[in-house]
Amino acid sequence: MRNESGIEQAGGTATVSFGRALVPLPAPTAFDRFRSGVEKIEWVPDLGSQIGSAQWWRGALTCTALCAGALMLSPGRGHPIAGDVAAPLTGDQWDEARAQSIAPLAYGADTGHRMAATDFVAPLTETPERPSIDLSASYGTGDSFAAVLRRAGVSERDSDQAVRLITSATSLGDLTPGTQIDLTLGRRDSKAVARPLDALSFRARFDLQLSLKRVGGALALSRQVIAIDHTPLRIQGLVGSSLYRSARAAGAPAKAVESYIRAIASRLSVGSDVHAADSFDIIVEQARAATGEVQLGELLFAGLNRGGGRRLQLVKWGDGDRAQWFESSGQTEQRGVMGMPVAGHITSSFGLRMHPILGYLKMHKGLDIGAPWGSPIHAAMDGVVQFAGRTGGYGNFVKLASGGGIVTGYGHMSRIAVRPGMRVARGTVIGYVGSTGLSTGPHLHWEVWKNGVSVNPRNISMSSVVQLSGEALRAFKARVGSLLAVKVGGR
């Protein structure tokens, strides 16, 4: 007989057919049947599923049996497992272990081993001092050089000697606050006296490094002159959406950019006459030390290349407070209408208008200039700050009094940068654009009074002309040529 799987059975013997041959298979034993049954049992069932089923109860019983077996085989809390206890060390073994432990470093050892103390070691009565100390001190505002040294622990005699040597090389008045002074204090005989000054070094000037060193019991001064390159720094770039931000992004320092905007504001309106496609040209004083430090100074040249090939080139000429901005031709002048105090666009003109908040027709006594929040606001004219604070619908407000009965006001500022009584020059940053007071968005309300009467800022004009001549003009032309010869980057 052949079953479904192709196995033929004859009596009690099973055979497998391979072609015409039949191979008999042995019948499974009782052990084979037991092992097959055990393999089918799931010994670790999931007790979180099929709760209450036969398989679940079997798993619970198995778990209980395992836990009970573990408890029965455990020694119990009160009966610890007995172990072998090592015998205590004695004799040479104890000396060996004691010498190689940490404790002998505290109470001394008696074996003579290299890593432990011996009987010849005498206990110290006090902690020994370092033979020398290296430290750094800072020269503060209104400080004296001798006071800095004494605060660092230098004796009065050594500090006075150091000051005498240093003043013979440079004036201590040239030191700038924040100057770092490196000191080395030597060994002293007792803690009751100050440490001697062994060495001192600091940057006395941008071009001079001074050092003191103790030689034969006395301090000796050494000077290191540092080579300085005074080639100016020239920066050029496109005006873009913001002249101030573009110049700062190009690497011009903030003070130089502010001076640049004040300079070109004396010739044209920064808000309306300067466009995104124009390019700026800035030259700043620069000092580069051979040691790598760089110092930037005053603005020397302010250039603006405008559309149509029109150029504005201004050069600072004169000494100190008498310095003025001259055009490259040797002429200085201020002409045309008053320059706008912020880079932006006019959103509301002078005259009657429907008030955007109050909702009725009202005289608008100034110009509203829309600009990004935080844009710098510049003084439109030289003047004295009459008021700087918060007032009514103007919000944060600044009022400047200039000559000729002209007063200018600037409202809705986010932050004020001047205080009452200050004298400011045209182009000085007096605040930043905001939306304080009765305002619907960030902008500047700019108002002008002439003899106490509000007037349109666009109708205020100024003009003044000074022309160089003779030797002054020739020296000025030479100065212009040297500045224009500077390469971009100041290299």
PyMOL commands that set and color helices and strands:
alter all, ss='L'
color gray80, all
select helices_A, chain A and resi 30-39+54-73+91-99+104-107+145-151+156-167+172-174+243-249+254-265+307-309+320-322+392-394+457-459+470-484
alter helices_A, ss='H'
color red, helices_A
select strands_A, chain A and resi 7-10+13-18+21-25+133-139+179-185+197-205+208-215+218-225+228-229+233-238+279-289+294-305+311-317+324-327+331-334+345-348+351-354+361-364+366-370+376-378+383-391+395-401+406-416+423-424+429-433+443-450+453-455+464-467
alter strands_A, ss='S'
color yellow, strands_A
deselect
rebuild
show_as cartoon
